[in-house]
Amino acid sequence: MHDAPYDDDLEISTDGRDLSDALHLPTENRVFYHGTSKRNARRILREGLRDWSWTESTPKIKYKVGEGTTRWLHDGMYGRGTYVSCNWRVALYFGPVMFRVELQPGTRLLRLDVPPDRKTLDSLKRNFGNEILVKNPLKAMPRNKRLTLNEAVQLARHHVDVKMHAGWDDRKSDLHDQRMRELRSILVRYGIHGWGEAKDLNGIVVFATDRLSVREVVVSVPSPEMSDAFHDPTRRHGPHASLESMITTMLRATNRGAANTRKWFHEANRLLEVR
């Protein structure tokens, strides 16, 4: 832990620890995808990626995706920002149009699918009591103390871990969801640009869209029936077991509207090439 409040130009302190495992989601040589609706895809082509998630004037709306499944229309699992994934099936779960996007060099992403370090959490409890695990750390700690990067990382992972095991309608889930989002502002000051899971369903949220560039439209699913196949993004078998087979099906589809889908697909990629 450190003395003094946070500063905007705060240098990253690792407390002498190697945090490569905390920040070891490399952006180089990885392919990232962003799935969205056809309407939003046209908007992205016009305006670029924007943070269109929840605001006070756009309340959260719950809706059913499938039996026993609920997700937020706005805001997402890990808070506001633009969601991407290294798993193309996950991207297509969120819409029939899938972009390939690139992250700016030096983008630092925190993995949240790694269990928290219990030793760090125990040390925080010894210094500040159990409240450090359930309250906003800025309120649980004296004003002359602040979290190190490692402590903030482990607290964020702790809140995600509790939230995931609590259940959707559990008050504990809401509590730790709020704590997780409070940790985000601290991590941003330490130079973290996003967090999440590289391949799993929840994806990665990039906090600032200027870290992302749209490179190409990889696929535009030509029929609702094909889109339905991705309500279960863990599926590995069937007619669309690979991204290559998805693209081939799109290019060969003969259903109503398929020709227009292909026309838009090629025009969109020509536009991106020019840019």
N, C-alpha and C positions, 0 to 999 in steps of 0.2 A: 504494500500500500504506500501511497505517497502523501506528503503534506501538500497544502495549498490547493486552491480550486482548479478546475479545468481551464485551459487556455485554448484558443482557436489554433494557435501554432504549436500546440503541444507535441513534443517529440515522443516517439514510441519508446516505452520502457518495457523490457521483458523480464525485469527482475533477475537478470542473469540466466533466464531459462531459454531453451530453444523452443520457439513457438511454431516451428515449421509444421508440426502436426495440427496446430490450431488453424493455420492459414494455408493448408497444403492442398487446396483445390486449385490447381494451376489453370490459368486461362490460355496459355500458349499451347498450340497443337491440339486444342479441343474444339469440337463443333458444338455450338449452342443453337437451340431452336426456340422459336416463339410461335405458339398457336393462337389463332384468333378467329373471329367471325369474318365473313366476306365483307360485311359493311365496314368493320374496323380496319380490315386489310386495305381497303381503298383509301381510308382516312390516313393510315400510316404511310401509304405511298405519296399522299399529298403533303402531309405535315411532318412526317417522321414519327418516331416513337415518342409518346407523351405519357405522363402519369395521369391516367384517367380513372384512377381508383377513388376510393371513398373520400368525400369531404363532408363538412357539416351540412351543406346544402344537398348532398346526395346520400341519404341514409342507407345503412346496410340493409340488404334484402336477402332473406333466406329463400332458397327454392330447392325443390327436389330434382336431383339428377337421375336417380334410379332408386329402386326399392332399398330402403335402409341406408341411403347415402344422402348427406346434406353438405352443401358447401356455400360459401359466401359469394354473392354476385360481385360485391365490391370488397376491396381491402385485402383479400387473400389470407392464406394461412400464416404468412410471416410478415404481414403488414403492407403498407403502401409501397408502390414502385412498379417496375416492369418485370414480369416473371419469364424466366427462360429455363430450359432444361437440356441436358446432354442426351436425354432419352426422347427420341422422336415420337414414340407412342404417347408419352406424357404430354408433349406439346399438342398433338392432335386431339387429345382429350378435351382441350379448351377451345377448340374451334377447327373448322375444316380447312383453313388456310394456314400453312406453316412457312414461316420465314427462317432462313439461316441468318444468324446475327453474329457479329464479332464484338468482342470486348476490347476496349482500349488497352494498350500495353500498360502494365503496372496495376491493373485492376485487382483488388485484393478481396477475395471472397472467403467468408467464414463458413466452415462446415458445421451444420447443426445436427447431423446424424451421428455424431461422435458422442459417447457418454461423457458426462462432466467428470473432471478430476476430483475425486472425493477428498484428497489431501488438501487441495486448495479450498474447498468448501468448508472443511473442518477448521482450517486455519482462520477463515473469515468468521466462523461462529465463535471461536475462542476469543477473537478480538472485539466482535460487535454483537454477540448474542444471536439467538435464532432469528431475530427480526430481519437480519441481513438477507435471509432466504425467502422472506415473504413480503417485505416492504421495498419501496423505492430506495435503492442504496444511498441516494442523496439525502434521504430522510433518516435512514438507519445509521448513518455514519456521522461523526462529528464534522463540522464545517471545515476543519483544517486537515481533513483526510480525503483521499480519493483513491479509486480503484486503479490497480495496474491493468495493463492490457490483458494479461493472463487471467486475473481475477474477473474482469468483465466478461471474458470469453467463457469461463467456467460457469459463471452465474447465468449467462444467456442459455447455455446448454442445459443447465439445471432446470430453468423455467420451461424450456421446450420439452424436456423429458417428463416433467410432472404433468404438463398440459396434455401431452399425447396419451398418457396413461389414465387421465381423469375422466374422459368421456365428454362428448360434445355439450351436453346440457348440465354438466356439473359446475357449480359455482367456483370450485377450485380451478377448473379450466380457465374460466374468465379471469380470475385473479392472476394466474401465472401468465396468461396471455398479455395482460396489462403490464406486468413486471418485465416481460420479454421486450416489449416495445419501448419501455423506458430505458432498457440497456442499450437499445439501438442508438440513441442519441449519444451515449458515451462512446460506443464503438466507432461511430462516424468521426468523432474527434480524434480517434486514434488512427484514422486513415482507412477504415474498413468501408468498402463500397457496396457490399451486399452480403447476403447469407442465405443458406438453405441446404438442399440436398442435390447432388449432381445428377442422379438418375431416377430417384424415387418420385412418387406421385406429387409431393408438395412443391417440388421444383426449387429454383433459386430466384430470389427477388433482388434486383439491382436497384439501389436506392435512387440513383440519379441517372436519367436517361442519356445524359451526355457521355456516359461510359459505353454506350451501345451504338452500333451502326448496323443497319439492315443491308445485307449483301445480295440475297436472292430469294425468290419465292421457290421453295423446294417442291411443294405440291399444293394443289387446290382440289380437295376431294370432290369428285363430280356428282355424287348422289348422297341423299340422306341415309340410305341403307349402308353405304360404306362408312359414313360418320358414326353410325350406331355401333359399328364394330369396335370403336375406340372408347366406349363408355367403360370398358375394362382395359385400362392401359397396361395391365400385367400380362395380357394375352400374348402368347408367343407362337401360336399355331393358326392354321386357317389360310384363306386365300391371300391375306395381306400380312404374311409372316415377316416380310422384310420391307424396308423402305423402297428398295428397287422395284419390288412387285407392285407397291402402291403407285409409283410413278408410271410404270408400264400400264397399269389399269387405267389411270387417268388419261393417258395419251391415246388409249384404244377404246375408251368408253363410247357407247352409242346411245345412252339414255338421253331423254329430253334435257336439253340445256348443256350437254357435255361439250358440244362444239363451242358454245359461248364461254364455258369455263376454260377451255384450252386457249381460246383467243385472248382472254384476259390474262391468263398465265404467261403467255409469250410476250404480250405487250408490257406487262408489269416488269418482266426481267429485262426487256430492252431498255425500259426507262431507268432501271437500276444500273445497267451497264453504262449508260450515258452519264449518270451522276458520278 
